[in-house]
Amino acid sequence: MDSADQFRFTHIPHPAPVSVAQRTELLANPGFGRVFTDHMAVVRYKEGQGWHNPTIEARAPIALDPAAAVLHYAQEIFEGMKAYRAADGGVVMFRPDANARRFRQSAERMAMADVPEALFLEAVRELVKVDRDWIPSGESASLYLRPFMIANEAFLGVKPSSEYLFIVIASPVGAYFSGGAVSVWVSEDYTRAAPGGTGAAKCGGNYAASLQAQREAKDKKCDQVLFLDAAEHRWIEEMGGMNIFFVMDDGTLATPPLGGTILPGITRDALLTLARDKGLTVREERYSIDQCYEDAASGRLKEAFACGTAAVVTSIGRFRGHRGEIVIGAGNGADPVTEGLRDALIGIQRGQRPDPYGWVQRVD
Ligand SMILES: *Cc1c(COP(=O)(O)O)cnc(C)c1O
């Protein structure tokens, strides 16, 4: 049942795709998340009928009833993944099966329809194939894919929706940060996720809840916000959309443990594996913000970095918060362990290094 054959996408080509000249110009400097490809994948769900009408069609605004459940009760989840142009001109993706699995877990937490992994993967693959000319080929460029699902039953009663739209859009992107190290604001007044809440689900609501803290970070001249645990406001959890790692002076790599309030990043998971195989001591353990400040002052904390699909691996140069500012290492992104892990990961993702884990999958 759960096979790609079951989901045969109907292709309705864009009647007026972007010209080659204009696309070339857009791909030269795409930025992040502002340029989009010609097409999108759309699949509909209705209780009793299941998933139906999978299509690849022209990217266009979607019509929603003003009573659609997503507009009122925020039943929405998404994924973020990338397609790369390999050295031989082919197209590859990094662990798409892990995104498909996480999407199902997010859907379950938000009481949404289950999207079979085969359907998720087929939608992504078909879209990448159709819009493959939109994959930029620069060093830190890729085609960012955004699968998402929204509840679209027109009903104001509070209950899980009986209808859903599963859509994939694609956006050619360059680097997420402009380079060097980022500065991080430690949020003491707002939390992102609480035990029993939706912190481990990739849902838009988590982001909505993080934006005021992110705005506060910007006001404090910081690039990103770091959230602490909701119960004690003491334990470091993660950033608004990235996981966090620390490198200690004995070479140990540490990251907060998952446990319901932290998004289980696929980049996080890959880095843990790569670090272990490089012979680093790896610890998933709680780390308090007080200890972090103390270790930065004593020199025990050597490096810190954020990681995720969009930003890959980004050095953290300083933390700023109610207890003042601390600089990590040189503060400028010249961090040898971070760089080694970043190079190892990017090398595998782009097919420049051997992939003993079977993480890289050919799309086309
Ligand atoms: C997506 C996301 C991450 C990173 O996950 P990756 O799979 O590595 O891209 C981290 N934190 C949050 C809150 C996220 O939404």
Ligand as a Chemical Component Dictionary entry (heavy atoms), coordinates in Angstrom:
data_LIG
# 
_chem_comp.id                   LIG 
_chem_comp.type                 NON-POLYMER 
_chem_comp.pdbx_formal_charge   0 
_chem_comp.three_letter_code    LIG 
# 
loop_
_chem_comp_atom.comp_id 
_chem_comp_atom.atom_id 
_chem_comp_atom.alt_atom_id 
_chem_comp_atom.type_symbol 
_chem_comp_atom.charge 
_chem_comp_atom.model_Cartn_x 
_chem_comp_atom.model_Cartn_y 
_chem_comp_atom.model_Cartn_z 
_chem_comp_atom.pdbx_ordinal 
LIG C1 C1 C 0 13.831 22.719 12.090 1  
LIG C2 C2 C 0 14.297 23.104 13.433 2  
LIG C3 C3 C 0 15.588 22.800 13.894 3  
LIG C4 C4 C 0 16.649 22.164 13.024 4  
LIG O1 O1 O 0 16.284 20.930 12.498 5  
LIG P1 P1 P 0 17.049 20.356 11.210 6  
LIG O2 O2 O 0 16.391 19.055 10.951 7  
LIG O3 O3 O 0 18.467 20.214 11.593 8  
LIG O4 O4 O 0 16.871 21.350 10.126 9  
LIG C5 C5 C 0 15.911 23.151 15.197 10 
LIG N1 N1 N 0 15.025 23.770 16.005 11 
LIG C6 C6 C 0 13.790 24.081 15.586 12 
LIG C7 C7 C 0 12.866 24.761 16.529 13 
LIG C8 C8 C 0 13.378 23.767 14.300 14 
LIG O5 O5 O 0 12.149 24.092 13.891 15 
# 
loop_
_chem_comp_bond.comp_id 
_chem_comp_bond.atom_id_1 
_chem_comp_bond.atom_id_2 
_chem_comp_bond.value_order 
_chem_comp_bond.pdbx_ordinal 
LIG C1 C2 SING 1  
LIG C2 C3 SING 2  
LIG C2 C8 DOUB 3  
LIG C3 C4 SING 4  
LIG C3 C5 DOUB 5  
LIG C4 O1 SING 6  
LIG O1 P1 SING 7  
LIG P1 O2 DOUB 8  
LIG P1 O3 SING 9  
LIG P1 O4 SING 10 
LIG C5 N1 SING 11 
LIG N1 C6 DOUB 12 
LIG C6 C7 SING 13 
LIG C6 C8 SING 14 
LIG C8 O5 SING 15 
# 
